[in-house]
Amino acid sequence: MGKNGSRRRSVRNSAARALTGLVLAGAILGVGHHASAAPDPVKASAASPRRSNKVYAGRLGWVSPGRARKAGYFEYEDRWLPSKFKRKLAGWRKKDARTKDWRDRYKAKSRHYKIETTLPRAVLEIDVKPFLDELYETYSDVFRRDFGLTGRGAHNKLIRIFHGYDEYALRAKGPGILTPRTNPGFILNGIELVVFYEATDPANFYNTVFHEGAHQFVAALLPGADLPLWLDEALATYFEGCRYSRVTGNIDVGHLPPGRLAKAQRALREVKLTDGDSLPERMFMNVPRERFHAVEYSLAWSFVYYLTHAEKGKYRRGFTKFLRAMNGAGKRPVSEVFRRATGRSLKDLQRGWRAYILGLELPRAPKWVRLRVEDDPDDVALQSEDLVWSIDGERMDNPDDFVQWLERRPANAPTEWIVVRRMKTGTPIGWRPKFIHATVSPAAAARISCLGTLSRHHTLID
């Protein structure tokens, strides 16, 4: 449920829409021959998010473009901004021209964070700063409500944001250390957050900051704490279910990340209950770091979610006592700390935890659609393995949207596609994503279909 209150800001339309993908096998289309690489990721984005031909104009909400203009809003590179940005954009572009690589990084501040970055100023000011401050308020609210933790220790912490994966991979952890894409962000020196941003998949940035930012927040609230691995990761994963709207500037506070829930349900469905130990200890609490992977993250999150949400929050107060007791519990077994803090044993709760998680409805997980190009690949601009970003500026959130587009697509007119292509670099980073524009003609000899899908983070609404 989104939060309301006087602190809500008038927030500008987004720089680049996050397109969730599609799952469809065997859709066949003819494609045309023209394509162009988009030099500017902002311009490469589909049109700014609209609702029934309306645009978002801050406190006015969703209004017609005409009304937005009368209120002082203007359209800039497929986004709607308040008039105060007109005089700032030229200055930002001039400064951006001097930012070539991480050696030219600049410093900035939001209400709650210090920032070092090479991001384009427009992206930082319009999209990222509002997100970070909303994130801080979300952490403060949720940690107080669900975990009983308050404090100002997390204020004014540092986040370093690399513009693109390339330099992040080569420089984020120091010379000679290549950081893989599977590690899109991390905490440095115990409290500094390091992450990268790519316009071709901005949801990856927001998802990473939701998780790693929670680590940063916990470390500041509980300085010197030595939480067990499973608990530390569960608290961070708890925020992967949140979603952010770059249009309204609001975070939709939720705690059901689709991928985590699917993994937890699969593991709990397959496991057998025994009398010798408790499921939480066996499945994730006593798993060593070298074997603590995606399934263990998911199970740890699911246990914390159960304790904070099951039976209308019946166990929430006990979990708060347990969390405080774990801060400084030393080497005492988790089961003992849990029993002392909550008055219940882990075995008492294992059946309820398992049944509760298996009973949750799995949210729809967004997907990228991967293209297959057949018959006459030299006749087309699209390529196999391209990821669909948009078609005629229309966002595709699920297979139904794609099917509906197929049903109403023009029979004899070309359509405009934007795809993301992985371009080989011949360097240690392997490949980099690039926006490609293509005109699709129904008369072309080549055919395209859905080769498969790739998962997408659900953490960006628009």
Phi, psi and omega in degrees: 000128180292153182267151177237169177147169184294339182284356178296139185252162168279113188245144185279161177293161192284161178280319181210125185288139176275117181264116171280154193266195191224156175235108181205127180253135168086008177287124186248131179223150168278149181228151182272193193248351188265141173206155173214140176284135180277117184286336184241116181302329178292313180291336181285344183291159174290172182303154183299150185302135179225157174235110180053050178065025176249159179237158182269126183234064174056233184295339178287340182079214182273115184225174177289155176305322179298317179291324178298318179296319179297331179275003177098005179274151178221154181268130181222114179047055175067028174220160180248124185235150172291157189299335182298341181278346183302315184281348182269331188297318181297317179296321177297315180298321179296318178291322180300327181297338180267358182259094185267319182206188188296337176294339180260015182303153179237163181254147178211169179221140166254188180296330187235356184225148165265143188227136165239131188199165169241014179298149168305138184302324181297318179296315180298310187286323187272324186252309193280314181301312177301322178297312183299319180289323175295324179297315179301316179296323178295312176305313182301314181296312186289318180297325177289314186286313188264334187240354178069027182245131178224164178149162181255009184298335183276354183291139172069031176277165188263137171233129176255125184238111176279141177271094181099159184286328190309302185286328174302314182299321188269337189238341190300321182253011177108162181302136176083359180247115180268119179269119185286161177297336178289353176238074189283358178187157181199166177262128182250139179056027175083344188214345182266134182263129179239132186203166174233159182232130174232131180294338181284346175204066184297335180299331178298319177297311184294320178297318180296317181290324174307314184283303185291328176297328177293322174302314180298319182293316179297316181299327179282324179288326183237066182298133181084358181291149178234069181291147175297154184308312185299321182287319178300315181287327178296319180295324178287317181294335179306331184266358178290347177276353178284158178224146183243140174253116177287343179284308183267342183079013182258146171262126174276105188281114177211164187224033179239075176294124187303314182296319179294316180297318180299317180292319180296317180296319180297316181292319181287331178290328184270340186281154177249136176286141176227166179270351187280332181207181179260148179301313181303317180294317183290322190272332181209330185293323183257015179278126180292160185305319184292344178244012180267099186239204188301320180295318180293321173305314185294318179293319178298314176302315185296326179291316177295320178298319178300313184292337182259347185234336185294146176050049177057039177077025183303325185261004187296316181297319178296321178295322177300316177297319179297316181298316179294323180291327180292335177285094183102016182284349180065225185261011178298139179302142180303320182299323179289316178299319181296314181296318180294321184282324187252343184078010179230153175266159177298325179293329178299328187261350190295322179291320178295318177300311182299312182295321182295314182293319179293337181274354180284142177281130183284119177295155177294129180265127179293154181221149163276145170263131178260131184272148167244128179250125187231168172076300184217073186297335179288348182269000188233159175267330177286153181231154173302142181083355172299146179255128186285124176263309178201161175230121185052039178072006184263129179283140180244107184269338185200171182302326181298319178299319181293318178298317179297322177296318179301320184291329184250005183296149179297134184287330187235004183252147177290157176235154184256125181248146166239125178234163174251126183244137177272109184265125178292142185248339186070017179241174180302337181283347173085299182205161173223146181280148180215138175287136175232130173264137178219139174265125185255123181248135179290350183265356183289155182284328183288159177234150172235150177213178180274113178285330182166195181225160171235144181291150176232149174290140183267006193281357178242121183281315183205000000 
